[in-house]
Amino acid sequence: MANKTDVDYNLPYDNRTQRLKRRYQGLSRVAAAINDLYIYGVYPSNFPNLTTVLEQAKDHCKEIIKETKKEIALIEDPATNYDITENDKLEEVQ
């Protein structure tokens, strides 16, 4: 049996970008699964209430996916790296 002092404290760091990418991947899979329900015989004619709720859930997933993509883009490639500020000096082109 391990002592309390044998705990490994050097665990891998889970950063925000990785969590956002996992969220994006998971929500994309949910949206794709909802799209594929007809393969399993789930049609609006068979289950009208269920398909209505699932379509609303898919739309909600798509909105969160868009927000997550924007957040990932801002973290990985912030627009401020390419903006010109007042302190920047530009060369004069002749």
N, CA, C and O atoms as a MOPAC input file, in Angstrom:
PM7 MOZYME 1SCF
protein

 N      0.84400 1    -1.18500 1     0.00000 1
 C      0.00000 1     0.00000 1     0.00000 1
 C      0.88400 1     1.24100 1     0.00000 1
 O      1.88400 1     1.29100 1     0.71500 1
 N      0.52700 1     2.22400 1    -0.78300 1
 C      1.34100 1     3.42800 1    -0.92000 1
 C      1.06800 1     4.39400 1     0.21900 1
 O     -0.05500 1     4.52100 1     0.70700 1
 N      2.12900 1     5.06800 1     0.62300 1
 C      1.97800 1     6.10700 1     1.64800 1
 C      1.46400 1     7.38300 1     1.00900 1
 O      1.47500 1     7.52400 1    -0.21400 1
 N      1.01700 1     8.30300 1     1.83400 1
 C      0.56100 1     9.59700 1     1.32500 1
 C      1.70700 1    10.35500 1     0.68000 1
 O      1.47400 1    11.19700 1    -0.18700 1
 N      2.91800 1    10.08200 1     1.07600 1
 C      4.07100 1    10.80000 1     0.52500 1
 C      4.45200 1    10.28000 1    -0.85200 1
 O      5.27800 1    10.89900 1    -1.52300 1
 N      3.86800 1     9.14100 1    -1.30900 1
 C      4.20200 1     8.56500 1    -2.60700 1
 C      3.34100 1     9.11700 1    -3.74300 1
 O      3.40900 1     8.61400 1    -4.86400 1
 N      2.54100 1    10.13200 1    -3.47300 1
 C      1.66400 1    10.69300 1    -4.49700 1
 C      2.49000 1    11.49800 1    -5.48700 1
 O      3.31100 1    12.33100 1    -5.10200 1
 N      2.25800 1    11.23600 1    -6.77000 1
 C      2.97600 1    11.95400 1    -7.82300 1
 C      2.29600 1    13.30100 1    -8.05900 1
 O      1.15700 1    13.35400 1    -8.52400 1
 N      2.98600 1    14.36700 1    -7.74300 1
 C      2.42600 1    15.70800 1    -7.90700 1
 C      2.75200 1    16.31400 1    -9.26000 1
 O      2.27500 1    17.40600 1    -9.57000 1
 N      3.53600 1    15.64900 1   -10.06000 1
 C      3.91700 1    16.16100 1   -11.37200 1
 C      2.99100 1    15.59300 1   -12.44900 1
 O      3.44000 1    14.95900 1   -13.40400 1
 N      1.71700 1    15.82900 1   -12.27800 1
 C      0.73800 1    15.36200 1   -13.23900 1
 C      0.72300 1    16.27700 1   -14.44600 1
 O      1.08100 1    17.45000 1   -14.33300 1
 N      0.31300 1    15.76300 1   -15.61500 1
 C      0.27300 1    16.61900 1   -16.81100 1
 C     -0.68300 1    17.78500 1   -16.61100 1
 O     -1.74800 1    17.63300 1   -16.01200 1
 N     -0.29800 1    18.93400 1   -17.11300 1
 C     -1.10500 1    20.14000 1   -16.97800 1
 C     -2.19800 1    20.12900 1   -18.04000 1
 O     -1.92500 1    19.92600 1   -19.22300 1
 N     -3.41100 1    20.34500 1   -17.61600 1
 C     -4.55300 1    20.38300 1   -18.51200 1
 C     -4.87400 1    21.83900 1   -18.79300 1
 O     -5.50800 1    22.50800 1   -17.97800 1
 N     -4.43900 1    22.32800 1   -19.93800 1
 C     -4.64700 1    23.75100 1   -20.18500 1
 C     -6.00400 1    24.04100 1   -20.82600 1
 O     -6.71800 1    23.13400 1   -21.25400 1
 N     -6.32500 1    25.28200 1   -20.87600 1
 C     -7.64100 1    25.73400 1   -21.33300 1
 C     -7.88900 1    25.37700 1   -22.79500 1
 O     -9.00400 1    25.00600 1   -23.16300 1
 N     -6.85700 1    25.48600 1   -23.62700 1
 C     -7.02400 1    25.18500 1   -25.05100 1
 C     -7.39200 1    23.72300 1   -25.24500 1
 O     -8.25100 1    23.40300 1   -26.06600 1
 N     -6.75200 1    22.83800 1   -24.50100 1
 C     -7.07200 1    21.41300 1   -24.62000 1
 C     -8.50900 1    21.14500 1   -24.19600 1
 O     -9.21400 1    20.37300 1   -24.84500 1
 N     -8.94500 1    21.77500 1   -23.11900 1
 C    -10.31800 1    21.58600 1   -22.66300 1
 C    -11.31300 1    22.09700 1   -23.70200 1
 O    -12.33600 1    21.46100 1   -23.95400 1
 N    -11.00900 1    23.25600 1   -24.30900 1
 C    -11.89900 1    23.80500 1   -25.33500 1
 C    -11.94800 1    22.90000 1   -26.56300 1
 O    -13.00900 1    22.71300 1   -27.15800 1
 N    -10.80800 1    22.34400 1   -26.93800 1
 C    -10.78300 1    21.44500 1   -28.09100 1
 C    -11.56900 1    20.17300 1   -27.81600 1
 O    -12.24200 1    19.65500 1   -28.70600 1
 N    -11.48900 1    19.66900 1   -26.59400 1
 C    -12.27600 1    18.48600 1   -26.23800 1
 C    -13.76600 1    18.81900 1   -26.23500 1
 O    -14.58600 1    18.00900 1   -26.66700 1
 N    -14.11600 1    20.00600 1   -25.75000 1
 C    -15.51800 1    20.44100 1   -25.77700 1
 C    -16.01500 1    20.52400 1   -27.21400 1
 O    -17.10900 1    20.05700 1   -27.53100 1
 N    -15.20200 1    21.12300 1   -28.08100 1
 C    -15.56100 1    21.24900 1   -29.49400 1
 C    -15.76800 1    19.86900 1   -30.12100 1
 O    -16.74500 1    19.64300 1   -30.83600 1
 N    -14.85100 1    18.96000 1   -29.85000 1
 C    -14.94700 1    17.62300 1   -30.41600 1
 C    -16.19200 1    16.89600 1   -29.90200 1
 O    -16.90500 1    16.26000 1   -30.67900 1
 N    -16.45200 1    16.98800 1   -28.61300 1
 C    -17.61000 1    16.31600 1   -28.03900 1
 C    -18.92400 1    16.84900 1   -28.57300 1
 O    -19.82000 1    16.07800 1   -28.91600 1
 N    -19.04000 1    18.17300 1   -28.64600 1
 C    -20.27900 1    18.76700 1   -29.15000 1
 C    -20.47300 1    18.48600 1   -30.63800 1
 O    -21.60400 1    18.33400 1   -31.10000 1
 N    -19.38200 1    18.41600 1   -31.38100 1
 C    -19.48000 1    18.06200 1   -32.79900 1
 C    -19.99900 1    16.63900 1   -32.95500 1
 O    -20.79700 1    16.35900 1   -33.85000 1
 N    -19.54900 1    15.75200 1   -32.09400 1
 C    -20.01300 1    14.36700 1   -32.13200 1
 C    -21.49500 1    14.27800 1   -31.77500 1
 O    -22.23300 1    13.48900 1   -32.36400 1
 N    -21.92700 1    15.08600 1   -30.81200 1
 C    -23.34600 1    15.09600 1   -30.43500 1
 C    -24.19600 1    15.56600 1   -31.60800 1
 O    -25.20900 1    14.94500 1   -31.93000 1
 N    -23.79100 1    16.65400 1   -32.24400 1
 C    -24.54900 1    17.18400 1   -33.38200 1
 C    -24.58600 1    16.17500 1   -34.52800 1
 O    -25.62100 1    16.00300 1   -35.17200 1
 N    -23.46700 1    15.51400 1   -34.78100 1
 C    -23.43000 1    14.50400 1   -35.84300 1
 C    -24.31600 1    13.31100 1   -35.49900 1
 O    -24.97600 1    12.75600 1   -36.37700 1
 N    -24.33500 1    12.91600 1   -34.23600 1
 C    -25.18100 1    11.79100 1   -33.81800 1
 C    -26.65800 1    12.12700 1   -33.98700 1
 O    -27.44700 1    11.27400 1   -34.39400 1
 N    -27.03300 1    13.36200 1   -33.67800 1
 C    -28.43200 1    13.76700 1   -33.85900 1
 C    -28.80000 1    13.73600 1   -35.34200 1
 O    -29.90900 1    13.34300 1   -35.70300 1
 N    -27.86900 1    14.15000 1   -36.19300 1
 C    -28.11900 1    14.10600 1   -37.64400 1
 C    -28.29200 1    12.67400 1   -38.14300 1
 O    -29.02300 1    12.44400 1   -39.10600 1
 N    -27.63400 1    11.71100 1   -37.50700 1
 C    -27.63400 1    10.33000 1   -37.97800 1
 C    -28.75500 1     9.47800 1   -37.39400 1
 O    -28.78400 1     8.27100 1   -37.63600 1
 N    -29.66700 1    10.05600 1   -36.64300 1
 C    -30.71600 1     9.25800 1   -36.01000 1
 C    -31.63600 1     8.56100 1   -37.01100 1
 O    -32.21800 1     7.52200 1   -36.70000 1
 N    -31.76700 1     9.13000 1   -38.21300 1
 C    -32.63000 1     8.50000 1   -39.20500 1
 C    -32.10100 1     7.12500 1   -39.59500 1
 O    -32.87400 1     6.26600 1   -40.02000 1
 N    -30.79600 1     6.90500 1   -39.45700 1
 C    -30.20700 1     5.60100 1   -39.76500 1
 C    -30.80700 1     4.52600 1   -38.85600 1
 O    -30.95600 1     3.37000 1   -39.25300 1
 N    -31.14300 1     4.92800 1   -37.63900 1
 C    -31.66100 1     3.99100 1   -36.64800 1
 C    -33.18200 1     3.99700 1   -36.56300 1
 O    -33.75700 1     3.44400 1   -35.62500 1
 N    -33.82900 1     4.61600 1   -37.53300 1
 C    -35.28400 1     4.58900 1   -37.59000 1
 C    -35.97900 1     5.64400 1   -36.75900 1
 O    -37.17700 1     5.53700 1   -36.49700 1
 N    -35.24600 1     6.66200 1   -36.34000 1
 C    -35.86200 1     7.75700 1   -35.57400 1
 C    -36.19300 1     8.86800 1   -36.57000 1
 O    -35.32500 1     9.62200 1   -37.00900 1
 N    -37.47500 1     8.94100 1   -36.90600 1
 C    -37.95400 1     9.92200 1   -37.87700 1
 C    -38.92700 1    10.87700 1   -37.19600 1
 O    -39.53800 1    10.52500 1   -36.18800 1
 N    -39.07500 1    12.08500 1   -37.74000 1
 C    -40.07100 1    13.01700 1   -37.18300 1
 C    -41.49200 1    12.44800 1   -37.21400 1
 O    -42.30700 1    12.77100 1   -36.35000 1
 N    -41.78900 1    11.61500 1   -38.19200 1
 C    -43.13300 1    11.02900 1   -38.24700 1
 C    -43.34800 1    10.00600 1   -37.13200 1
 O    -44.46800 1     9.84600 1   -36.64500 1
 N    -42.28600 1     9.31300 1   -36.72700 1
 C    -42.39400 1     8.31500 1   -35.65300 1
 C    -42.35000 1     8.95200 1   -34.26900 1
 O    -43.10300 1     8.57100 1   -33.37400 1
 N    -41.46000 1     9.92300 1   -34.10600 1
 C    -41.23300 1    10.55100 1   -32.80800 1
 C    -41.22300 1    12.07500 1   -32.95700 1
 O    -40.15800 1    12.68900 1   -32.89000 1
 N    -42.38000 1    12.68900 1   -33.15600 1
 C    -42.39800 1    14.13300 1   -33.44100 1
 C    -41.86700 1    14.99200 1   -32.29200 1
 O    -41.12300 1    15.94400 1   -32.52800 1
 N    -42.23800 1    14.67000 1   -31.06100 1
 C    -41.77000 1    15.47900 1   -29.92700 1
 C    -40.27500 1    15.29700 1   -29.69500 1
 O    -39.55500 1    16.26400 1   -29.44900 1
 N    -39.81600 1    14.06000 1   -29.77500 1
 C    -38.39900 1    13.77300 1   -29.56100 1
 C    -37.52700 1    14.47100 1   -30.60700 1
 O    -36.51600 1    15.08500 1   -30.26800 1
 N    -37.92100 1    14.37200 1   -31.87200 1
 C    -37.10700 1    14.98500 1   -32.91700 1
 C    -37.11000 1    16.50700 1   -32.80600 1
 O    -36.11400 1    17.15100 1   -33.14000 1
 N    -38.21500 1    17.09000 1   -32.34200 1
 C    -38.25600 1    18.54900 1   -32.14200 1
 C    -37.26100 1    18.96500 1   -31.07000 1
 O    -36.50100 1    19.91700 1   -31.25000 1
 N    -37.27200 1    18.24700 1   -29.95900 1
 C    -36.35800 1    18.56300 1   -28.86100 1
 C    -34.90900 1    18.34800 1   -29.28800 1
 O    -34.03600 1    19.15000 1   -28.95500 1
 N    -34.65500 1    17.27400 1   -30.01900 1
 C    -33.28500 1    16.99200 1   -30.46000 1
 C    -32.77800 1    18.02500 1   -31.47100 1
 O    -31.60200 1    18.38600 1   -31.45100 1
 N    -33.65500 1    18.49600 1   -32.34700 1
 C    -33.25700 1    19.54900 1   -33.29300 1
 C    -32.91100 1    20.83500 1   -32.55100 1
 O    -31.96300 1    21.53200 1   -32.91100 1
 N    -33.68500 1    21.14400 1   -31.51500 1
 C    -33.37000 1    22.32200 1   -30.70000 1
 C    -32.03900 1    22.12900 1   -29.98500 1
 O    -31.24100 1    23.06100 1   -29.89400 1
 N    -31.79800 1    20.93100 1   -29.48100 1
 C    -30.52500 1    20.63900 1   -28.81200 1
 C    -29.36700 1    20.74200 1   -29.79900 1
 O    -28.30000 1    21.24800 1   -29.45200 1
 N    -29.57000 1    20.27100 1   -31.01700 1
 C    -28.52400 1    20.35300 1   -32.04300 1
 C    -28.20900 1    21.81100 1   -32.37200 1
 O    -27.04300 1    22.18000 1   -32.51400 1
 N    -29.24700 1    22.63400 1   -32.49200 1
 C    -29.03300 1    24.05900 1   -32.76000 1
 C    -28.26500 1    24.71500 1   -31.61700 1
 O    -27.38700 1    25.54700 1   -31.84500 1
 N    -28.60200 1    24.33700 1   -30.39300 1
 C    -27.89600 1    24.87400 1   -29.22800 1
 C    -26.42900 1    24.42200 1   -29.24700 1
 O    -25.53000 1    25.21200 1   -28.96000 1
 N    -26.19600 1    23.16500 1   -29.58200 1
 C    -24.81600 1    22.65600 1   -29.69100 1
 C    -24.03400 1    23.43200 1   -30.73900 1
 O    -22.86600 1    23.76000 1   -30.53000 1
 N    -24.67000 1    23.72300 1   -31.85700 1
 C    -23.99600 1    24.47000 1   -32.92500 1
 C    -23.59100 1    25.86700 1   -32.46000 1
 O    -22.51600 1    26.35200 1   -32.81000 1
 N    -24.44700 1    26.50900 1   -31.67600 1
 C    -24.11100 1    27.83900 1   -31.15200 1
 C    -22.89500 1    27.75500 1   -30.22200 1
 O    -21.98700 1    28.58300 1   -30.29900 1
 N    -22.88900 1    26.75300 1   -29.34900 1
 C    -21.75700 1    26.60100 1   -28.42800 1
 C    -20.49500 1    26.24700 1   -29.20400 1
 O    -19.40600 1    26.69500 1   -28.84700 1
 N    -20.62800 1    25.45000 1   -30.26200 1
 C    -19.48000 1    25.09700 1   -31.10700 1
 C    -18.87900 1    26.36000 1   -31.72800 1
 O    -17.66000 1    26.52600 1   -31.74300 1
 N    -19.73500 1    27.25000 1   -32.23900 1
 C    -19.24800 1    28.50000 1   -32.83400 1
 C    -18.49500 1    29.33800 1   -31.80900 1
 O    -17.41700 1    29.85900 1   -32.09300 1
 N    -19.07400 1    29.46600 1   -30.60600 1
 C    -18.41800 1    30.24200 1   -29.55100 1
 C    -17.09400 1    29.61000 1   -29.14700 1
 O    -16.11100 1    30.31100 1   -28.90900 1
 N    -17.07100 1    28.28800 1   -29.07000 1
 C    -15.84900 1    27.58400 1   -28.68800 1
 C    -14.76800 1    27.75900 1   -29.75100 1
 O    -13.60100 1    27.96300 1   -29.42000 1
 N    -15.15000 1    27.68200 1   -31.02600 1
 C    -14.18400 1    27.89000 1   -32.10500 1
 C    -13.57700 1    29.29100 1   -32.03300 1
 O    -12.37300 1    29.46200 1   -32.22700 1
 N    -14.41200 1    30.28400 1   -31.75500 1
 C    -13.91600 1    31.65400 1   -31.63300 1
 C    -12.94500 1    31.77000 1   -30.46700 1
 O    -11.90500 1    32.41900 1   -30.57800 1
 N    -13.29100 1    31.13800 1   -29.34600 1
 C    -12.44500 1    31.20700 1   -28.16000 1
 C    -11.10100 1    30.51600 1   -28.39800 1
 O    -10.06000 1    31.01400 1   -27.96800 1
 N    -11.12300 1    29.37200 1   -29.08100 1
 C     -9.87200 1    28.67700 1   -29.42000 1
 C     -9.02100 1    29.54900 1   -30.32500 1
 O     -7.80900 1    29.65100 1   -30.13200 1
 N     -9.64600 1    30.17900 1   -31.31100 1
 C     -8.90800 1    31.03800 1   -32.24100 1
 C     -8.26800 1    32.22000 1   -31.51800 1
 O     -7.13500 1    32.59600 1   -31.82000 1
 N     -8.98700 1    32.80200 1   -30.56900 1
 C     -8.43500 1    33.93400 1   -29.83000 1
 C     -7.25300 1    33.52500 1   -28.96300 1
 O     -6.30200 1    34.28900 1   -28.79700 1
 N     -7.31500 1    32.31600 1   -28.40900 1
 C     -6.21900 1    31.85300 1   -27.56200 1
 C     -5.00000 1    31.47000 1   -28.39700 1
 O     -3.87400 1    31.84400 1   -28.07000 1
 N     -5.22900 1    30.72300 1   -29.47400 1
 C     -4.10900 1    30.22000 1   -30.27300 1
 C     -3.50600 1    31.26900 1   -31.19100 1
 O     -2.30300 1    31.24600 1   -31.44800 1
 N     -4.31800 1    32.18000 1   -31.68400 1
 C     -3.83700 1    33.16400 1   -32.64800 1
 C     -4.51700 1    34.49900 1   -32.38600 1
 O     -5.37600 1    34.92300 1   -33.16000 1
 N     -4.13800 1    35.16500 1   -31.29800 1
 C     -4.83300 1    36.41500 1   -30.97300 1
 C     -4.62200 1    37.48700 1   -32.04400 1
 O     -3.53300 1    37.64100 1   -32.59600 1
 N     -5.68200 1    38.20600 1   -32.31200 1
 C     -5.63500 1    39.24400 1   -33.34600 1
 C     -4.70900 1    40.38600 1   -32.95600 1
 O     -4.22200 1    41.10500 1   -33.82800 1
 N     -4.46000 1    40.56700 1   -31.67800 1
 C     -3.61600 1    41.67500 1   -31.24900 1
 C     -2.17700 1    41.51500 1   -31.69600 1
 O     -1.42300 1    42.48700 1   -31.70600 1
 N     -1.78300 1    40.30300 1   -32.06800 1
 C     -0.42400 1    40.11200 1   -32.57400 1
 C     -0.22700 1    40.80300 1   -33.91100 1
 O      0.90600 1    41.09400 1   -34.29400 1
 N     -1.30600 1    41.06800 1   -34.62300 1
 C     -1.20800 1    41.63700 1   -35.96300 1
 C     -1.70700 1    43.06600 1   -36.04400 1
 O     -1.62300 1    43.68400 1   -37.10500 1
 N     -2.21300 1    43.59700 1   -34.97300 1
 C     -2.70900 1    44.96500 1   -34.97400 1
 C     -1.56000 1    45.95000 1   -34.78700 1
 O     -0.58100 1    45.65600 1   -34.10000 1
 N     -1.68900 1    47.10100 1   -35.39400 1
 C     -0.69900 1    48.16700 1   -35.23600 1
 C     -1.16300 1    49.05600 1   -34.09300 1
 O     -2.31800 1    49.47800 1   -34.04200 1
 N     -0.25300 1    49.32800 1   -33.19100 1
 C     -0.57700 1    50.19900 1   -32.06600 1
 C      0.05200 1    51.56700 1   -32.28800 1
 O      0.79500 1    51.77000 1   -33.24800 1
 N     -0.24800 1    52.49500 1   -31.40300 1
 C      0.28300 1    53.84800 1   -31.53100 1
 C      1.80200 1    53.87900 1   -31.34700 1
 O      2.47200 1    54.76900 1   -31.87200 1
 N      2.33600 1    52.93000 1   -30.61700 1
 C      3.77700 1    52.92200 1   -30.34200 1
 C      4.60400 1    52.31700 1   -31.47200 1
 O      5.82800 1    52.44400 1   -31.47200 1
 N      3.96400 1    51.66700 1   -32.42400 1
 C      4.68600 1    51.05400 1   -33.53600 1
 C      5.15000 1    52.12000 1   -34.51900 1
 O      4.42600 1    53.06500 1   -34.83500 1
 N      6.37900 1    51.94000 1   -34.99200 1
 C      6.91500 1    52.84300 1   -36.01600 1
 C      7.00200 1    52.08800 1   -37.32500 1
 O      7.54600 1    50.98500 1   -37.38400 1
 N      6.46500 1    52.68600 1   -38.37200 1
 C      6.47500 1    52.06000 1   -39.68200 1
 C      7.53200 1    52.71300 1   -40.55400 1
 O      7.79000 1    53.91300 1   -40.46200 1
 N      8.13100 1    51.89900 1   -41.39500 1
 C      9.10900 1    52.44200 1   -42.34600 1
 C      8.36200 1    53.15000 1   -43.46700 1
 O      7.27700 1    52.74100 1   -43.88100 1
 N      8.97600 1    54.21700 1   -43.93900 1
 C      8.37400 1    54.90900 1   -45.07200 1
 C      8.82400 1    54.22400 1   -46.36000 1
 O     10.01200 1    53.98800 1   -46.58000 1
 N      7.85400 1    53.91800 1   -47.19000 1
 C      8.13800 1    53.25500 1   -48.45200 1
 C      8.31900 1    54.33900 1   -49.51400 1
 O      7.49600 1    55.24300 1   -49.65500 1
 N      9.41500 1    54.22000 1   -50.25100 1
 C      9.68600 1    55.23700 1   -51.29200 1
 C      9.42000 1    54.72900 1   -52.66100 1
 O      9.59800 1    55.45900 1   -53.63600 1

